[in-house]
């Protein structure tokens, strides 16, 4: 199977076309406080990447991509230029979310208290305020999924930071338990496939937390999340169907072999990170442990831990099991049932908001709805679209940019 297909299937990297680009990506670092509420205190270096195509003036429109749980790289920024920049002079900038490529200097990263959405938004606000002195054109703030919700929060709290916001498959509400992927698989996958996977999940019921069956179950569950989210991964359903006669141990051997040969153990690293009880800075800087930081946010503030819609499901973990798991990993037991909620910001949203929603996106129920009242902007619904459909579909991206440019100031000169 092609490397690009498997990487996308695993849900753990950006959807990046394999293309060549002339424009170089510049790496920059900005000093940020670990806690923005403190005037003085420890700091860290936030990684930012800037791409200025040849001939683009400093007052060209800027697309500013908020980093999220998957991290950032130069290839992703170049791919964004190819997807969104056709026919227009634009500047492209992306910034790491703290904990996903940019880390504190603490040697022990086991309980990364500095990784939270409030300080992440404050980071992005600080960056924009500094960068707008250099790049003076209109700013388009864009986020996908989790960071799409952060884009809404950022612009709702700091409208001076953006002229237009693009929220693609934005997650606005965060229940502690979320059954969207389970519902999606039950509804859209071929007949019998759900029961087949539920049987494999039952076969992988662990004897104790962190044992091999526990790790295998995580590996399979996160693989199913990836397949349910992305259109490009749908052919894997044929692989699952052809593997139906295999025993669960043999199926897992095959699945892991595909991940190793074609995706450099991306899914294996993610699932292993979810069971790593201690983490140091050197290990974190390998970027193999984003899953652990994401889990910390789920336990500490965000929720959206996977649950099944009904019995005998593919996500059988209970509320109490997840709370026990958080206790084992981070030393605290979460009590909240509802995490962050950015939906109230929509009613009085101060700038134009372009929301992108895929019909088949498992996260759609937590995002912007047709019933939400947004003062300015457009709701772009993509029939048969999956998660963040503009990220890898030029036609959808072109529609998004056409909408964006309707609302940019002085658009006639751009």
JOLINTA-V408089 format. One line per field, one symbol per residue. phi: phi as a letter, one per 40 degrees, with the letter a starting at -180 (. if undefined). psi: psi as a letter, one per 40 degrees, with the letter a starting at -180 (. if undefined). Layout:
# JOLINTA-V408089
phi = ???
psi = ???
This chain:
# JOLINTA-V408089
phi = .ddcccccdcgbbccbccbbbcccbccbbbcbccbccbcbicbabccbbbbbcdgcccbcdbbbcccbccgbaccccccccccbccgbcabbbbbccdgbhbbcccccbcbccccaccccccdcccccccccccbcccbbcbabfdcccccccdcccbcccacabbbbfccbbbcdbbbccccccdcbcddgccccccccccccdccacgcccccccddcccccdccccbccccdcdcccccccccccdccccccccccccbbfgcccccccccbccbabcccdccgcbddccccdccccabggccbcchcfbcbcccdccccccdcccbgabcbcbbcdbcddccdbccbcbbbbbcdbcccdccbcbccccbdbhabbcbdgcbcfcccbbccccccccccdccbccfcccb
psi = iidddddddeeeiighigiiidhihhhihhhiidheehdiaiiihhhihhhhihehieeiihhhhhiaeeiiiddddddddddeeheihiihiihihhegdhiiehdhedggdegidddddddddddddddeddgeaihhhhihbdeddddddddddgeeeidihhhhfhhdigidhheddddddddeiihedddddddddddehidiheaddddddddddddddddedhdeeddddddddeedeiiddddddddddddddeeffddddddddeehdihiddddeeeefdddddddddddddafihiigaifaegehidddddddddddeeihieidhaihedddddfheihhhhhhhdehdedeeahidehhhdiaihhhhheiahgeedehdddddddddddedeiifdde.
